[in-house]
Amino acid sequence: MRGELPLECAHLARELAGLRATTGLSLAALAARTTASKSSWQRYLGGTQIPPPELVTELCALAGEPPARLLALRELAELSRRHPQPRPAPAEPSRESGPARAEDLPTAGTPDAGRPHAPPSAAPAPTPFFRRRKVALAGAGALATAAVVAGALLLGGAGEEPEDTGLWPGCVGERCRGKQAQSQGCGLKGSGMRTVAEREFGRQTVVELRYSPSCRASWVRVRFGATGDRIEITGPDEESQSAEVLDEFDAQNYLPTPMLAGGPEGMTACLVRAGSGERHCFGR
């Protein structure tokens, strides 16, 4: 479909937005501390453009994250943008199950008369261009997978094996404290992540308490908050993490808090309204 954002570009944009949330910087402040303008950052975080690798490295440095995994995701996004996969052509109706047609049978007196009709020849092999693209994608995908696995080995911690969900997260348990769920693979599809409690405030603001069993960590996120709103997650020991809706970009997208170690039991999610300071809190 024309104008459809490639999945790789959308994934990169989500990861970049998660890192930006980790820094706690508004778009204007982010532009002041990097080599890209505010309008450029809006395009990068929205997925309409792919940032140069130097800028990805700058954002990772501000967020305190190793750049290898994000650079690998950027390469995948670049490949998908340059060489979009063609949609498969509709399959032709099979002739095997239908009756033979006169034009399909050999004419009497020809060399093929009386012989079983040969099956149609196989479709030609794909062009070298697609083979090269498959190799390139496989290499970039291997690099991304290696980075995630390396992160799990370095950050997972002894004696804290993640649950077998098919994905290796970037952190487990105490190692997740203060980190973003998206950048660590805790909020990805297939990680077992789930929303354990949800509340709606006003017409559209929704606050969710989320938990990832593979990472053994919890966090809160808000949808359609107002500029100046703050969300918090507080654990049973009163430790807390928070995030503030800094600008229109935050208000129009999901904004998560950093994670706390542990399951959702005893966790409290709060929305603190801008201006009035009203607190709306709930648990599981």
C-alpha positions as CSV (number, residue, x, y, z in Angstrom):
1,M,0.0,0.0,0.0
2,R,1.3,3.4,-0.9
3,G,2.5,5.4,2.1
4,E,2.6,2.4,4.4
5,L,5.5,2.5,6.8
6,P,7.8,-0.5,6.6
7,L,7.8,-2.6,9.8
8,E,11.6,-2.2,10.2
9,C,11.2,1.6,10.1
10,A,8.3,1.6,12.6
11,H,10.4,-0.7,15.0
12,L,13.3,1.7,14.8
13,A,11.1,4.7,15.5
14,R,9.7,3.0,18.6
15,E,13.1,2.2,19.9
16,L,14.4,5.7,19.3
17,A,11.3,7.2,21.0
18,G,12.0,4.9,24.0
19,L,15.6,6.1,24.2
20,R,14.5,9.7,24.0
21,A,12.0,9.1,26.9
22,T,14.9,7.7,28.9
23,T,16.9,10.9,28.5
24,G,13.9,12.9,29.9
25,L,14.7,15.6,27.2
26,S,12.1,17.5,25.3
27,L,12.5,17.7,21.5
28,A,14.0,21.2,21.8
29,A,16.4,20.1,24.5
30,L,17.3,17.0,22.5
31,A,18.1,19.2,19.5
32,A,20.2,21.5,21.6
33,R,22.4,18.5,22.8
34,T,22.7,16.7,19.4
35,T,23.5,17.6,15.8
36,A,19.9,17.4,14.6
37,S,17.2,20.1,14.7
38,K,13.9,19.7,16.5
39,S,12.0,19.2,13.2
40,S,14.5,16.5,12.1
41,W,14.0,14.7,15.4
42,Q,10.2,14.8,14.9
43,R,10.7,13.1,11.5
44,Y,13.1,10.5,13.0
45,L,10.9,9.6,16.0
46,G,7.9,9.5,13.8
47,G,9.5,7.0,11.4
48,T,9.2,9.2,8.3
49,Q,13.0,9.5,8.0
50,I,15.9,7.3,9.1
51,P,18.6,9.2,11.2
52,P,22.2,8.9,10.2
53,P,24.3,6.4,12.3
54,E,26.2,9.2,14.0
55,L,22.9,10.6,15.4
56,V,21.8,7.2,16.6
57,T,25.1,7.0,18.5
58,E,24.6,10.4,20.0
59,L,21.1,9.5,21.3
60,C,22.4,6.2,22.7
61,A,25.2,8.1,24.5
62,L,22.6,10.5,26.1
63,A,20.4,7.6,27.2
64,G,23.4,5.5,28.5
65,E,22.7,2.7,26.1
66,P,25.3,0.8,24.0
67,P,24.7,1.7,20.3
68,A,25.3,-1.6,18.6
69,R,21.8,-3.0,18.7
70,L,20.2,0.3,17.6
71,L,22.7,0.7,14.8
72,A,21.8,-2.8,13.6
73,L,18.1,-1.9,13.7
74,R,18.9,1.2,11.7
75,E,20.6,-0.9,9.0
76,L,17.5,-3.1,8.7
77,A,15.3,0.0,8.4
78,E,17.6,1.4,5.7
79,L,17.6,-1.8,3.7
80,S,13.8,-2.0,3.9
81,R,13.4,1.6,2.7
82,R,15.9,1.3,-0.2
83,H,14.7,-2.1,-1.4
84,P,11.1,-2.7,-0.3
85,Q,9.9,-6.2,-0.7
86,P,7.5,-6.6,-3.7
87,R,4.1,-8.0,-2.8
88,P,3.7,-11.6,-4.1
89,A,1.6,-12.0,-7.3
90,P,-1.7,-13.8,-7.0
91,A,-1.3,-17.5,-7.5
92,E,-2.6,-18.9,-10.8
93,P,-5.3,-21.5,-10.7
94,S,-3.9,-25.0,-10.6
95,R,-4.6,-27.3,-13.6
96,E,-3.9,-30.5,-11.7
97,S,-7.4,-31.0,-10.2
98,G,-9.4,-29.9,-13.3
99,P,-10.1,-31.9,-16.5
100,A,-7.6,-31.7,-19.3
101,R,-8.3,-29.1,-22.0
102,A,-8.0,-29.9,-25.7
103,E,-5.3,-27.3,-26.2
104,D,-3.3,-28.9,-23.3
105,L,-3.1,-32.3,-25.0
106,P,-0.6,-33.3,-27.7
107,T,-2.0,-33.6,-31.2
108,A,-2.0,-37.0,-32.8
109,G,1.0,-37.5,-35.1
110,T,3.3,-35.3,-33.0
111,P,6.3,-36.7,-31.1
112,D,4.5,-36.3,-27.8
113,A,1.3,-38.1,-28.8
114,G,0.5,-41.0,-26.5
115,R,3.0,-39.9,-23.8
116,P,2.0,-38.7,-20.4
117,H,1.6,-34.9,-20.4
118,A,4.7,-33.4,-18.8
119,P,4.2,-31.1,-15.8
120,P,4.8,-27.4,-16.3
121,S,8.4,-26.3,-15.8
122,A,9.4,-24.7,-12.5
123,A,9.3,-21.0,-12.2
124,P,12.6,-19.2,-12.9
125,A,14.8,-18.6,-9.9
126,P,14.8,-15.1,-8.3
127,T,17.2,-12.6,-9.7
128,P,20.6,-12.0,-8.0
129,F,19.2,-8.7,-6.7
130,F,16.8,-10.5,-4.4
131,R,19.4,-13.0,-3.4
132,R,21.7,-10.2,-2.4
133,R,19.0,-8.5,-0.4
134,K,18.2,-11.8,1.5
135,V,21.9,-12.1,2.3
136,A,22.1,-8.5,3.5
137,L,19.0,-8.8,5.6
138,A,20.2,-12.1,7.1
139,G,23.5,-10.4,8.0
140,A,21.8,-7.4,9.6
141,G,19.3,-9.6,11.4
142,A,22.1,-11.8,12.7
143,L,23.9,-8.6,14.0
144,A,20.7,-7.5,15.8
145,T,20.2,-10.9,17.3
146,A,23.8,-11.1,18.4
147,A,23.5,-7.7,20.1
148,V,20.4,-8.7,22.0
149,V,21.9,-12.0,23.1
150,A,25.1,-10.3,24.1
151,G,23.1,-7.8,26.1
152,A,21.3,-10.6,27.9
153,L,24.5,-12.3,28.7
154,L,26.1,-9.1,30.0
155,L,23.1,-7.7,31.8
156,G,21.1,-10.7,32.8
157,G,23.0,-11.4,36.0
158,A,23.9,-14.7,37.6
159,G,21.1,-16.9,38.8
160,E,18.4,-14.9,37.0
161,E,17.3,-16.9,34.0
162,P,14.4,-15.4,32.0
163,E,11.3,-17.4,31.3
164,D,11.3,-19.3,28.1
165,T,9.3,-17.1,25.8
166,G,11.4,-17.4,22.7
167,L,13.1,-14.0,23.1
168,W,16.2,-13.1,25.1
169,P,15.6,-9.7,26.9
170,G,18.3,-7.2,27.5
171,C,17.9,-7.3,31.2
172,V,16.2,-9.4,33.9
173,G,15.0,-8.5,37.4
174,E,17.2,-6.0,39.3
175,R,19.2,-5.3,36.1
176,C,16.1,-3.7,34.6
177,R,15.7,-1.0,37.2
178,G,15.7,2.4,35.6
179,K,15.8,1.1,32.1
180,Q,13.2,1.4,29.3
181,A,11.1,-1.7,28.5
182,Q,11.2,-1.1,24.7
183,S,14.9,-0.8,24.3
184,Q,15.5,-3.9,26.5
185,G,13.1,-6.1,24.6
186,C,10.7,-6.3,27.6
187,G,7.8,-4.6,25.8
188,L,8.2,-6.4,22.5
189,K,5.5,-8.6,20.9
190,G,6.4,-12.2,21.9
191,S,8.1,-11.2,25.2
192,G,5.0,-12.3,27.2
193,M,4.4,-8.6,28.3
194,R,0.9,-7.8,29.4
195,T,-1.2,-5.0,30.8
196,V,-2.3,-6.0,34.3
197,A,-4.4,-2.9,35.1
198,E,-5.7,0.1,33.2
199,R,-7.6,3.3,34.0
200,E,-9.1,6.0,31.8
201,F,-9.1,9.6,32.8
202,G,-11.1,12.3,31.0
203,R,-12.0,11.7,27.4
204,Q,-8.9,9.9,26.1
205,T,-6.1,9.8,28.6
206,V,-5.3,6.1,29.5
207,V,-2.8,4.9,32.1
208,E,-1.6,1.3,32.1
209,L,0.3,-0.8,34.6
210,R,2.4,-3.3,32.6
211,Y,4.5,-6.4,33.4
212,S,7.0,-8.5,31.5
213,P,7.5,-12.1,32.9
214,S,10.6,-12.6,30.7
215,C,12.2,-9.5,32.2
216,R,10.6,-9.8,35.6
217,A,10.0,-6.1,35.7
218,S,7.0,-3.6,35.7
219,W,6.4,-0.1,34.4
220,V,3.6,2.4,33.7
221,R,2.7,4.1,30.4
222,V,0.3,6.8,29.4
223,R,-1.6,7.4,26.1
224,F,-2.8,10.8,25.1
225,G,-1.7,12.6,28.2
226,A,-1.6,16.4,28.4
227,T,1.6,18.4,28.3
228,G,2.8,18.7,31.9
229,D,1.1,15.5,33.1
230,R,3.4,13.1,35.0
231,I,3.1,9.3,35.4
232,E,4.7,7.3,38.3
233,I,5.2,3.7,39.3
234,T,5.9,3.0,42.9
235,G,6.9,-0.4,44.3
236,P,6.2,-2.0,47.7
237,D,9.4,-0.6,49.1
238,E,8.4,3.0,48.0
239,E,11.0,3.0,45.2
240,S,9.6,4.9,42.2
241,Q,10.2,5.8,38.6
242,S,8.4,8.6,36.7
243,A,8.1,10.2,33.3
244,E,6.6,13.6,32.3
245,V,4.7,14.6,29.1
246,L,7.1,17.2,27.9
247,D,5.6,18.3,24.6
248,E,3.1,17.5,21.8
249,F,5.1,14.5,20.6
250,D,4.8,12.9,24.0
251,A,1.1,13.8,24.2
252,Q,0.3,12.1,20.9
253,N,2.2,8.9,21.5
254,Y,2.8,6.3,24.2
255,L,5.0,7.6,27.0
256,P,6.5,4.9,29.5
257,T,8.2,5.2,32.8
258,P,11.5,3.4,33.3
259,M,11.1,0.0,34.9
260,L,11.1,-1.3,38.4
261,A,12.2,-4.8,39.2
262,G,9.5,-7.3,40.3
263,G,6.0,-8.3,39.4
264,P,2.9,-6.2,39.5
265,E,1.8,-7.2,42.9
266,G,2.2,-4.3,45.3
267,M,3.0,-1.8,42.4
268,T,1.1,1.4,42.2
269,A,0.5,3.5,39.1
270,C,-0.3,7.2,39.3
271,L,-1.2,10.0,37.0
272,V,-0.4,13.5,38.3
273,R,-2.3,16.1,36.4
274,A,-0.6,19.2,35.0
275,G,-1.5,22.5,36.7
276,S,-3.8,21.1,39.4
277,G,-1.4,18.5,40.7
278,E,-4.4,16.1,41.2
279,R,-3.1,12.5,41.8
280,H,-5.0,9.5,40.5
281,C,-3.5,6.2,41.6
282,F,-4.4,2.6,41.3
283,G,-2.9,-0.9,41.6
284,R,-3.5,-4.3,40.2
